[in-house]
Amino acid sequence: MLSYFDLRKGTKFILEGQPYEVLEFKQMGKAQDVVVAQTKIKNLITGKVLEKNFHQGDIFEEAEIEKKKIKFLYNHRDRFIFCELENPARRFELPETQIGESSKFLKPNQEVERIVFKGKTINVSFPIKVQLKVQDSPPGVKGDRAQGGTKTVILETGAKINVPLFVKEGDIIEVNTETGEYVRRAG
């Protein structure tokens, strides 16, 4: 069992029958020496992030989360098909709504991690940074360069992101899958 004080960043626990991960933890003192833990937590099944306060008497069950390496095969409409690395015949699918915004950075044969809770796949975990090829890039427009200019490009997965003007078609760039932002030009 976990007390409210054990809810540090990265801790996984069960709240109302659902697995959550702590993203932020801050301890606050209130009137009459009541200590409250202000947290930002993420539901590992739905991906929703919410802010919640916990008190000294609160206790939680630790979530038994298992991670396994898997391979992304393809997507069809809003369904994403994956397979196990050791046994490619064992396939399963997840809806786009469950995977979230990071799904637009998935390319075929990419390895990701499967998150398993109580024997059921609840989501996938992406690497924080992925390298993708720029498929379509409009030419940079010259003008005021007081601030660094940006343009929107289309990546090999079909995702559209803003990049600096010097990025051109065929470049391989690194993208942060959590924020969906350009990191750097790779290679």
Contact map, one row per residue, 1 for C-alpha under 8 A:
1110000000000000000000000000000000000000000000000000000000111100000000000000000000000000000000000000000000000000000000000000000000000000000000000000000000000000000000000000000000000000000
1111111000001000000000000000000000000000000000000000000000111100000000000000000000000000000000000000000000000000000000000000000000000000000000000000000000000000000000000000000000000000000
1111111000000000000000000000000000000000000000000000000111110000000000000000000000000000000000000000000000000000000000000000000000000000000000000000000000000000000000000000000000000000000
0111111000000000000000000000000000001000000000000000011111110000000000000000000000000000000000000000000000000000000000000000000000000000000000000000000000000000000000000000000000000000000
0111111100000000000000000000000000001000000000000000000100000000000000000000000000000000000000000000000000000000000000000000000000000000000000000000000000000000000000000000000000000000000
0111111100100000000000000000000000000000000000000000000000000000000000000000000000000000000000000000000000000000000000000000000000000000000000000000000000000000000000000000000000000000000
0111111110100000000001001000000000000000000000000000000000000000000000000000000000000000000000000000000000000000000000000000000000000000000000000000000000000000000000000000000000000000000
0000111111100000000001011000000000000000000000000000000000000000000000000000000000000000000000000000000000000000000000000000000000000000000000000000000000000000000000000000000000000000000
0000001111100000000011111000000000000000000000000000000000000000000000000000000000000000000000000000000000000000000000000000000000000000000000000000000000000000000000000000000000000000000
0000000111110000000011100000000000000000000000000000000000000000000000000000000000000000000000000000000000000000000000000000000000000000000000000000000000000000000000000000000000000000000
0000011111111000000011000000000000000000000000000000000000000000000000000000000000000000000000000000000000000000000000000000000000000000000000000000000000000000000000000000000000000000000
0000000001111100001111000000000000000000000000000000000000000111100000000000000000000000000000000000000000000000000000000000000000000000000000000000000000000000000000000000000000000000000
0100000000111110001110000000000000000000000000000000000000011110000000000000000000000000000000000000000000000000000000000000000000000000000000000000000000000000000000000000000000000000000
0000000000011111111100000000000000000000000000000000000000011110000000000000000000000000000000000000000000000000000000000000000000000000000000000000000000000000000000000000000000000000000
0000000000001111111100000000000000000000000000000000000000011000000000000000000000000000000000000000000000000000000000000000000000000000000000000000000000000000000000000000000000000000000
0000000000000111110000000000000000000000000000000000000000000000000000000000000000000000000000000000000000000000000000000000000000000000000000000000000000000000000000000000000000000000000
0000000000000111111000000000000000000000000000000000000000000000000000000000000000000000000000000000000000000000000000000000000000000000000000000000000000000000000000000000000000000000000
0000000000000111111100000000000000000000001110000000000000000000000000000000000000000000000000000000000000000000000000000000000000000000000000000000000000000000000000000000000000000000000
0000000000011110111110000000000000000000001110000000000000000010000000000000000000000000000000000000000000000000000010000000000000000000000000000000000000000000000000000000000000000000000
0000000000011110011111000000000000000000111100000000000000000010000000000000000000000000000000000000000000000000000000000000000000000000000000000000000000000000000000000000000000000000000
0000000011111000001111100000000000000000111100000000000000000000000000000000000000000000000000000000000000000000000000000000000000000000000000000000000000000000000000000000000000000000000
0000001111110000000111111000000000000011110000000000000000000000000000000000000000000000000000000000000000000000000000000000000000000000000000000000000000000000000000000000000000000000000
0000000011000000000011111000000000000011110000000000000000000000000000000000000000000000000000000000000000000000000000000000000000000000000000000000000000000000000000000000000000000000000
0000000110000000000001111100000000000011100000000000000000000000000000000000000000000000000000000000000000000000000000000000000000000000000000000000000000000000000000000000000000000000000
0000001110000000000001111110000000001111000000000000000000000000000000000000000000000000000000000000000000000000000000000000000000000000000000000000000000000000000000000000000000000000000
0000000000000000000000011111000000001110000000000000000000000000000000000000000000000000000000000000000000000000000000000000000000000000000000000000000000000000000000000000000000000000000
0000000000000000000000001111100000111100000000000000000000000000000000000000000000000000000000000000000000000000000000000000000000000000000000000000000000000000000000000000000000000000000
0000000000000000000000000111110000111100000000000000000000000000000000000000000000000000000000000000000000000000000000000000000000000000000000000000000000000000000000000000000000000000000
0000000000000000000000000011111011110000000000000000000000000000000000000000000000000000000000000000000000000000000000000000000000000000000000000000000000000000000000000000000000000000000
0000000000000000000000000001111111110000000000000000000000000000000000000000000000000000000000000000000000000000000000000000000000000000000000000000000000000000000000000000000000000000000
0000000000000000000000000000111111000000000000000000000000000000000000000000000000000000000000000000000000000000000000000000000000000000000000000000000000000000000000000000000000000000000
0000000000000000000000000000011111000000000000000000000000000000000000000000000000000000000000000000000000000000000000000000000000000000000000000000000000000000000000000000000000000000000
0000000000000000000000000000111111100000000000000000000000000000000000000000000000000000000000000000000000000000000000000000000000000000000000000000000000000000000000000000000000000000000
0000000000000000000000000000111111110000000000000000000000000000000000000000000000000000000000000000000000000000000000000000000000000000000000000000000000000000000000000000000000000000000
0000000000000000000000000011110011111000000000000000001100000000000000000000000000000000000000000000000000000000000000000000000000000000000000000000000000000000000000000000000000000000000
0000000000000000000000000011110001111100000000000000111100000000000000000000000000000000000000000000000000000000000000000000000000000000000000000000000000000000000000000000000000000000000
0001100000000000000000001111000000111110000000000000111000000000000000000000000000000000000000000000000000000000000000000000000000000000000000000000000000000000000000000000000000000000000
0000000000000000000000001111000000011111000000000011110000000000000000000000000000000000000000000000000000000000000000000000000000000000000000000000000000000000000000000000000000000000000
0000000000000000000001111100000000001111100000000011110000000000000000000000000000000000000000000000000000000000000000000000000000000000000000000000000000000000000000000000000000000000000
0000000000000000000001111000000000000111110000001111000000000000000000000000000000000000000000000000000000000000000000000000000000000000000000000000000000000000000000000000000000000000000
0000000000000000000111110000000000000011111000001111000000000000000000000000000000000000000000000000000000000000000000000000000000000000000000000000000000000000000000000000000000000000000
0000000000000000000111100000000000000001111100111100000000000000000000000000000000000000000000000000000000000000000000000000000000000000000000000000000000000000000000000000000000000000000
0000000000000000011110000000000000000000111111111000000000000000000000000000000000000000000000000000000000000000000000000000000000000000000000000000000000000000000000000000000000000000000
0000000000000000011110000000000000000000011111110000000000000000000000000000000000000000000000000000000000000000000000000110000000000000000000000000000000000000000000000000000000000000000
0000000000000000011000000000000000000000001111100000000000000000000000000000000000000000000000000100000000000000000000000110000000000000000000000000000000000000000000000000000000000000000
0000000000000000000000000000000000000000001111110000000000000000000000000000000000000000000000001100000000000000000000000000000000000000000000000000000000000000000000000000000000000000000
0000000000000000000000000000000000000000011111111000000000000000000000000000000000000000000000000111000000000000000000000000000000000000000000000000000000000000000000000000000000000000000
0000000000000000000000000000000000000000011101111100000000000000000000000000000000000000000000000000000000000000000000000000000000000000000000000000000000000000000000000000000000000000000
0000000000000000000000000000000000000001111000111110000000000000000000000000000000000000000000000000000000000000000000000000000000000000000000000000000000000000000000000000000000000000000
0000000000000000000000000000000000000001110000011111000000000000000000000000000000000000000000000000000000000000000000000000000000000000000000000000000000000000000000000000000000000000000
0000000000000000000000000000000000000111100000001111100000000000000000000000000000000000000000000000000000000000000000000000000000000000000000000000000000000000000000000000000000000000000
0000000000000000000000000000000000000111100000000111110000000000000000000000000000000000000000000000000000000000000000000000000000000000000000000000000000000000000000000000000000000000000
0000000000000000000000000000000000011110000000000011111000000000000000000000000000000000000000000000000000000000000000000000000000000000000000000000000000000000000000000000000000000000000
0001000000000000000000000000000000011110000000000001111101000000000000000000000000000000000000000000000000000000000000000000000000000000000000000000000000000000000000000000000000000000000
0001000000000000000000000000000000111000000000000000111111000000000000000000000000000000000000000000000000000000000000000000000000000000000000000000000000000000000000000000000000000000000
0011100000000000000000000000000000110000000000000000011111000000000000000000000000000000000000000000000000000000000000000000000000000000000000000000000000000000000000000000000000000000000
0011000000000000000000000000000000000000000000000000001111100000000000000000000000000000000000000000000000000000000000000000000000000000000000000000000000000000000000000000000000000000000
0011000000000000000000000000000000000000000000000000011111110000000000000000000000000000000000000000000000000000000000000000000000000000000000000000000000000000000000000000000000000000000
1111000000000000000000000000000000000000000000000000000011111000000000000000000000000000000000000000000000000000000000000000000000000000000000000000000000000000000000000000000000000000000
1111000000001110000000000000000000000000000000000000000001111100000000000000000000000000000000000000000000000000000000000000000000000000000000000000000000000000000000000000000000000000000
1100000000001110000000000000000000000000000000000000000000111110000000000000000000000000000000000000000000000000000000000000000000000000000000000000000000000000000000000000000000000000000
1100000000011100000000000000000000000000000000000000000000011111000000000000000000000000000000000000000000000000000000000000000000000000000000000000000000000000000000000000000000000000000
0000000000011100001100000000000000000000000000000000000000001111100000000000000000000000000000000000000000000000000010000000000000000000000000000000000000000000000000000000000000000000000
0000000000010000000000000000000000000000000000000000000000000111110000000000000000000000000000000000000000000000000011000000000000000000000000000000000000000000000000000000000000000000000
0000000000010000000000000000000000000000000000000000000000000011111000000000000000000000000000000000000000000000001111000000000000000000000000000000000000000000000000000000000000000000000
0000000000000000000000000000000000000000000000000000000000000001111100000000000000000000000000000000000000000000011110000000000000000000000000000000000000000000000000000000000000000000000
0000000000000000000000000000000000000000000000000000000000000000111110000000000000000000000000000000000000000000111100000000000000000000000000000000000000000000000000000000000000000000000
0000000000000000000000000000000000000000000000000000000000000000011111000000000000000000000000000000000000000000111100000000000000000000000000000000000000000000000000000000000000000000000
0000000000000000000000000000000000000000000000000000000000000000001111100000000000011000000000000000000000000011110000000000000000000000000000000000000000000000000000000000000000000000000
0000000000000000000000000000000000000000000000000000000000000000000111110000000001111000000000000000000000000011110000000000000000000000000000000000000000000000000000000000000000000000000
0000000000000000000000000000000000000000000000000000000000000000000011111000000001111000000000000000000000001111000000000000000000000000000000000000000000000000000000000000000000000000000
0000000000000000000000000000000000000000000000000000000000000000000001111100000111100000000000000000000001111111000000000000000000000000000000000000000000000000000000000000000000000000000
0000000000000000000000000000000000000000000000000000000000000000000000111110000111100000000000000000000000011100000000000000000000000000000000000000000000000000000000000000000000000000000
0000000000000000000000000000000000000000000000000000000000000000000000011111000111000000000000000000000000110000000000000000000000000000000000000000000000000000000000000000000000000000000
0000000000000000000000000000000000000000000000000000000000000000000000001111111110000000000000000000000000000000000000000000000000000000000000000000000000000000000000000000000000000000000
0000000000000000000000000000000000000000000000000000000000000000000000000111111110000000000000000000000000000000000000000000000000000000000000000000000000000000000000000000000000000000000
0000000000000000000000000000000000000000000000000000000000000000000000000011111000000000000000000000000000000000000000000000000000000000000000000000000000000000000000000000000000000000000
0000000000000000000000000000000000000000000000000000000000000000000000000011111100000000000000111000000000000000000000000000000000000000000000000000000000000000000000000000000000000000000
0000000000000000000000000000000000000000000000000000000000000000000000000011111110000000000011110000000000000000000000000000000000000000000000000000000000000000000000000000000000000000000
0000000000000000000000000000000000000000000000000000000000000000000000011111011111000000000011110000000000000000000000000000000000000000000000000000000000000000000000000000000000000000000
0000000000000000000000000000000000000000000000000000000000000000000000011111001111100000001111000000000000000000000000000000000000000000000000000000000000000000000000000000000000000000000
0000000000000000000000000000000000000000000000000000000000000000000001111100000111110000001110000000000000000000000000000000000000000000000000000000000000000000000000000000000000000000000
0000000000000000000000000000000000000000000000000000000000000000000001111000000011111011111100000000000000000000000000000000000000000000000000000000000000000000000000000000000000000000000
0000000000000000000000000000000000000000000000000000000000000000000011100000000001111111111000000000000000000000000000000000000000000000000000000000000000000000000000000000000000000000000
0000000000000000000000000000000000000000000000000000000000000000000011100000000000111111000000000000000000000000000000000000000000000000000000000000000000000000000000000000000000000000000
0000000000000000000000000000000000000000000000000000000000000000000000000000000000011111000000000000000000000000000000000000000000000000000000000000000000000000000000000000000000000000000
0000000000000000000000000000000000000000000000000000000000000000000000000000000000111111110000000000000000000000000000000000000000000000000000000000000000000000000000000000000000000000000
0000000000000000000000000000000000000000000000000000000000000000000000000000000000111111111000000000000000000000000000000000000000000000000000000000000000000000000000000000000000000000000
0000000000000000000000000000000000000000000000000000000000000000000000000000000000110011111000000000000000000000000000000000000000000000000000000000000000000000000000000000000000000000000
0000000000000000000000000000000000000000000000000000000000000000000000000000000000110011111100000000000000000000000000000000000000000000000000000000000000000000000000000000000000000000000
0000000000000000000000000000000000000000000000000000000000000000000000000000000011110001111110000000000000000000000000000000000000000000000000000000000000000000000000000000000000000000000
0000000000000000000000000000000000000000000000000000000000000000000000000000000011100000011111000000000000000000000000000000000000000000000000000000000000000000000000000000000000000000000
0000000000000000000000000000000000000000000000000000000000000000000000000000001111000000001111100000000000000000000000000000000000000000000000000000000000000000000000000000000000000000000
0000000000000000000000000000000000000000000000000000000000000000000000000000001110000000000111110110000000000000000000000010000000000000000000000000000000000000000000000000000000000000000
0000000000000000000000000000000000000000000000000000000000000000000000000000011100000000000011111110000000000000000000000000000000000000000000000000000000000000000000000000000000000000000
0000000000000000000000000000000000000000000000000000000000000000000000000000011100000000000001111111001000000000000000000000000000000000000000000000000000000000000000000000000000000000000
0000000000000000000000000000000000000000000001000000000000000000000000000000010000000000000000111111000000000000000000000000000000000000000000000000000000000000000000000000000000000000000
0000000000000000000000000000000000000000000011100000000000000000000000000000000000000000000001111111000000000000000000000110000000000000000000000000000000000000000000000000000000000000000
0000000000000000000000000000000000000000000000100000000000000000000000000000000000000000000001111111111000000000000000000011000000000000000000000000000000000000000000000000000000000000000
0000000000000000000000000000000000000000000000100000000000000000000000000000000000000000000000011111111000000000000000000000000000000000000000000000000000000000000000000000000000000000000
0000000000000000000000000000000000000000000000000000000000000000000000000000000000000000000000000011111100000000000000000000000000000000000000000000000000000000000000000000000000000000000
0000000000000000000000000000000000000000000000000000000000000000000000000000000000000000000000000011111111000000000000000000010000000000000000000000000000000000000000000000000011010000000
0000000000000000000000000000000000000000000000000000000000000000000000000000000000000000000000010011111111000000000000000000000000000000000000000000000000000000000000000000000000000000000
0000000000000000000000000000000000000000000000000000000000000000000000000000000000000000000000000000111111000000000000000000000000000000000000000000000000001110000000000000000000000000000
0000000000000000000000000000000000000000000000000000000000000000000000000000000000000000000000000000011111100000000000000000000001000000000000000000000000001010000000000000000010000000000
0000000000000000000000000000000000000000000000000000000000000000000000010000000000000000000000000000011111110100000000000000000000000000000000000000000000001000000000000000000000000000000
0000000000000000000000000000000000000000000000000000000000000000000000010100000000000000000000000000000011111100000000000000000000000000000000000000000000011000000000000000000000000000000
0000000000000000000000000000000000000000000000000000000000000000000000011100000000000000000000000000000001111100000000000000000000000000000000000000000000000000000000000000000000000000000
0000000000000000000000000000000000000000000000000000000000000000000000111000000000000000000000000000000000111110000000000000000000000000000000000000000000000000000000000000000000000000000
0000000000000000000000000000000000000000000000000000000000000000000000111000000000000000000000000000000001111111000000000000000000000000000000000000000000000000000000000000000000000000000
0000000000000000000000000000000000000000000000000000000000000000000011110000000000000000000000000000000000001111100000000000000000000000000000000000000000000000000000000000000000000000000
0000000000000000000000000000000000000000000000000000000000000000000011110000000000000000000000000000000000000111110000000001111000000000000000000000000000000000000000000000000000000000000
0000000000000000000000000000000000000000000000000000000000000000001111000000000000000000000000000000000000000011111000000001110000000000000000000000000000000000000000000000000000000000000
0000000000000000000000000000000000000000000000000000000000000000011111000000000000000000000000000000000000000001111100001111100000000000000000000000000000000000000000000000000000000000000
0000000000000000000000000000000000000000000000000000000000000000111100000000000000000000000000000000000000000000111110001111100000000000000000000000000000000000000000000000000000000000000
0000000000000000000000000000000000000000000000000000000000000000111100000000000000000000000000000000000000000000011111111110000000000000000000000000000000000000000000000000000000000000000
0000000000000000001000000000000000000000000000000000000000000011110000000000000000000000000000000000000000000000001111111100000000000000000000000000000000000000000000000000000000000000000
0000000000000000000000000000000000000000000000000000000000000001100000000000000000000000000000000000000000000000000111110000000000000000000000000000000000000000000000000000000000000000000
0000000000000000000000000000000000000000000000000000000000000000000000000000000000000000000000000000000000000000000111111000000000000000000000000000000000000000000000000000000000000000000
0000000000000000000000000000000000000000000000000000000000000000000000000000000000000000000000000000000000000000000111111100000000000000000000000000000000000000000000000000000000000000000
0000000000000000000000000000000000000000000000000000000000000000000000000000000000000000000000000000000000000000011110111110000000000000000000000000000000000000000000000000000000000000000
0000000000000000000000000000000000000000000110000000000000000000000000000000000000000000000000000100000000000000011110011111000000000000000000000000000000000000000000000000000000000000000
0000000000000000000000000000000000000000000110000000000000000000000000000000000000000000000001000110000000000000011100001111100000000000000000000000000000000000000000000000000000000000000
0000000000000000000000000000000000000000000000000000000000000000000000000000000000000000000000000010000000000001111000000111110000000000000000000000000000000000000000000000000000000000000
0000000000000000000000000000000000000000000000000000000000000000000000000000000000000000000000000000000000000001111000000011111000000000000000000000000000000000000000000000000000000000000
0000000000000000000000000000000000000000000000000000000000000000000000000000000000000000000000000000010000000001100000000001111100000000000000000000000000000000000000000000000010000000000
0000000000000000000000000000000000000000000000000000000000000000000000000000000000000000000000000000000000000001000000000000111111000000000000000000000000000000000000000000000010000000000
0000000000000000000000000000000000000000000000000000000000000000000000000000000000000000000000000000000000000000000000000000011111000000000000000000000000000000000000000000000111000000000
0000000000000000000000000000000000000000000000000000000000000000000000000000000000000000000000000000000000000000000000000000001111100000000000000000000000000000000000000000011110000000000
0000000000000000000000000000000000000000000000000000000000000000000000000000000000000000000000000000000010000000000000000000001111110000000000000000000000000000000000000000011110000000000
0000000000000000000000000000000000000000000000000000000000000000000000000000000000000000000000000000000000000000000000000000000011111000000000000000000000000000000000000001111000000000010
0000000000000000000000000000000000000000000000000000000000000000000000000000000000000000000000000000000000000000000000000000000001111100000000000000000000111000000000000001111000000000000
0000000000000000000000000000000000000000000000000000000000000000000000000000000000000000000000000000000000000000000000000000000000111110000000000000000000110000000000000111100000000000000
0000000000000000000000000000000000000000000000000000000000000000000000000000000000000000000000000000000000000000000000000000000000011111100000000000000011110000000000011111100000000000000
0000000000000000000000000000000000000000000000000000000000000000000000000000000000000000000000000000000000000000000000000000000000001111100000000000000011110000000000001100000000000000000
0000000000000000000000000000000000000000000000000000000000000000000000000000000000000000000000000000000000000000000000000000000000000111110000000000000011100000000000001000000000000000000
0000000000000000000000000000000000000000000000000000000000000000000000000000000000000000000000000000000000000000000000000000000000000111111000000000000111000000000000111000000000000000000
0000000000000000000000000000000000000000000000000000000000000000000000000000000000000000000000000000000000000000000000000000000000000001111100000000001110000000000000010000000000000000000
0000000000000000000000000000000000000000000000000000000000000000000000000000000000000000000000000000000000000000000000000000000000000000111110000000000000000000000010010000000000000000000
0000000000000000000000000000000000000000000000000000000000000000000000000000000000000000000000000000000000000000000000000000000000000000011111000000001000000000000011000000000000000000000
0000000000000000000000000000000000000000000000000000000000000000000000000000000000000000000000000000000000000000000000000000000000000000001111100000000000000000000010000000000000000000000
0000000000000000000000000000000000000000000000000000000000000000000000000000000000000000000000000000000000000000000000000000000000000000000111111000000000000000000000000000000000000000000
0000000000000000000000000000000000000000000000000000000000000000000000000000000000000000000000000000000000000000000000000000000000000000000011111000000000000000000000000000000000000000000
0000000000000000000000000000000000000000000000000000000000000000000000000000000000000000000000000000000000000000000000000000000000000000000001111110000000000000000000000000000000000000000
0000000000000000000000000000000000000000000000000000000000000000000000000000000000000000000000000000000000000000000000000000000000000000000001111111100000000000000000000000000000000000000
0000000000000000000000000000000000000000000000000000000000000000000000000000000000000000000000000000000000000000000000000000000000000000000000011111000000000000000000000000000000000000000
0000000000000000000000000000000000000000000000000000000000000000000000000000000000000000000000000000000000000000000000000000000000000000000000011111100000000000000000000000000000000000000
0000000000000000000000000000000000000000000000000000000000000000000000000000000000000000000000000000000000000000000000000000000000000000000000001111110000000000000100000000000000000000000
0000000000000000000000000000000000000000000000000000000000000000000000000000000000000000000000000000000000000000000000000000000000000000000000001011111000000000000110000000000000000000000
0000000000000000000000000000000000000000000000000000000000000000000000000000000000000000000000000000000000000000000000000000000000000000000000000001111100000000011110000000000000000000000
0000000000000000000000000000000000000000000000000000000000000000000000000000000000000000000000000000000000000000000000000000000000000000010100000000111110000000011110000000000000000000000
0000000000000000000000000000000000000000000000000000000000000000000000000000000000000000000000000000000000000000000000000000000000000000110000000000011111000001111000000000000000000000000
0000000000000000000000000000000000000000000000000000000000000000000000000000000000000000000000000000000000000000000000000000000000000111110000000000001111100001111000000000000000000000000
0000000000000000000000000000000000000000000000000000000000000000000000000000000000000000000000000000000000000000000000000000000000000111100000000000000111111111100000000000000000000000000
0000000000000000000000000000000000000000000000000000000000000000000000000000000000000000000000000000000000000000000000000000000000011111000000000000000011111111100000000000000000000000000
0000000000000000000000000000000000000000000000000000000000000000000000000000000000000000000000000000000000100000000000000000000000011110000000000000000001111110000000000000000000000000000
0000000000000000000000000000000000000000000000000000000000000000000000000000000000000000000000000000000111100000000000000000000000010000000000000000000001111110000000000000000000000000000
0000000000000000000000000000000000000000000000000000000000000000000000000000000000000000000000000000000100000000000000000000000000000000000000000000000001111111000000000000000000000000000
0000000000000000000000000000000000000000000000000000000000000000000000000000000000000000000000000000000110000000000000000000000000000000000000000000000001111111100000000000000000000000000
0000000000000000000000000000000000000000000000000000000000000000000000000000000000000000000000000000000000000000000000000000000000000000000000000000000111100111110000000000000000000000000
0000000000000000000000000000000000000000000000000000000000000000000000000000000000000000000000000000000000000000000000000000000000000000000000000000000111100011111000000000000000011100000
0000000000000000000000000000000000000000000000000000000000000000000000000000000000000000000000000000000000000000000000000000000000000000000000000000011110000001111100000000000000001100000
0000000000000000000000000000000000000000000000000000000000000000000000000000000000000000000000000000000000000000000000000000000000000000000000000000011110000000111110100000000000000100000
0000000000000000000000000000000000000000000000000000000000000000000000000000000000000000000000000000000000000000000000000000000000000000000000000001111000000000011111100000000000000000000
0000000000000000000000000000000000000000000000000000000000000000000000000000000000000000000000000000000000000000000000000000000000000000001110000000111000000000001111110000000000000000000
0000000000000000000000000000000000000000000000000000000000000000000000000000000000000000000000000000000000000000000000000000000000000000000100000000000000000000000111110000000000000000000
0000000000000000000000000000000000000000000000000000000000000000000000000000000000000000000000000000000000000000000000000000000000000000100000000000000000000000001111111010000000000000100
0000000000000000000000000000000000000000000000000000000000000000000000000000000000000000000000000000000000000000000000000000000000000100111000000000000000000000000011111110000000000000000
0000000000000000000000000000000000000000000000000000000000000000000000000000000000000000000000000000000000000000000000000000000000000111100000000000000000000000000000111110000000000000000
0000000000000000000000000000000000000000000000000000000000000000000000000000000000000000000000000000000000000000000000000000000000001110000000000000000000000000000000011111000000000000000
0000000000000000000000000000000000000000000000000000000000000000000000000000000000000000000000000000000000000000000000000000000000001100000000000000000000000000000000111111100000000000110
0000000000000000000000000000000000000000000000000000000000000000000000000000000000000000000000000000000000000000000000000000000000111100000000000000000000000000000000000111110000000000111
0000000000000000000000000000000000000000000000000000000000000000000000000000000000000000000000000000000000000000000000000000000000111100000000000000000000000000000000000011111000000111110
0000000000000000000000000000000000000000000000000000000000000000000000000000000000000000000000000000000000000000000000000000000011110000000000000000000000000000000000000001111100000111110
0000000000000000000000000000000000000000000000000000000000000000000000000000000000000000000000000000000000000000000000000000000011110000000000000000000000000000000000000000111110011111000
0000000000000000000000000000000000000000000000000000000000000000000000000000000000000000000000000000000000000000000000000000000111000000000000000000000000000000000000000000011111111110000
0000000000000000000000000000000000000000000000000000000000000000000000000000000000000000000000000000010010000000000000000000011111000000000000000000000000000000000000000000001111111000000
0000000000000000000000000000000000000000000000000000000000000000000000000000000000000000000000000000010000000000000000000000000100000000000000000000000000000000000000000000000111110000000
0000000000000000000000000000000000000000000000000000000000000000000000000000000000000000000000000000000000000000000000000000000000000000000000000000000000000000000000000000000111111000000
0000000000000000000000000000000000000000000000000000000000000000000000000000000000000000000000000000010000000000000000000000000000000000000000000000000000000000100000000000001111111100000
0000000000000000000000000000000000000000000000000000000000000000000000000000000000000000000000000000000000000000000000000000000000000000000000000000000000000000110000000000001110111110000
0000000000000000000000000000000000000000000000000000000000000000000000000000000000000000000000000000000000000000000000000000000000000000000000000000000000000000111000000000111100011111000
0000000000000000000000000000000000000000000000000000000000000000000000000000000000000000000000000000000000000000000000000000000000000000000000000000000000000000000000000000111100001111100
0000000000000000000000000000000000000000000000000000000000000000000000000000000000000000000000000000000000000000000000000000000000000000000000000000000000000000000000000000111000000111110
0000000000000000000000000000000000000000000000000000000000000000000000000000000000000000000000000000000000000000000000000000000000000000000000000000000000000000000000100011110000000011111
0000000000000000000000000000000000000000000000000000000000000000000000000000000000000000000000000000000000000000000000000000000000100000000000000000000000000000000000000011110000000001111
0000000000000000000000000000000000000000000000000000000000000000000000000000000000000000000000000000000000000000000000000000000000000000000000000000000000000000000000000001000000000000111
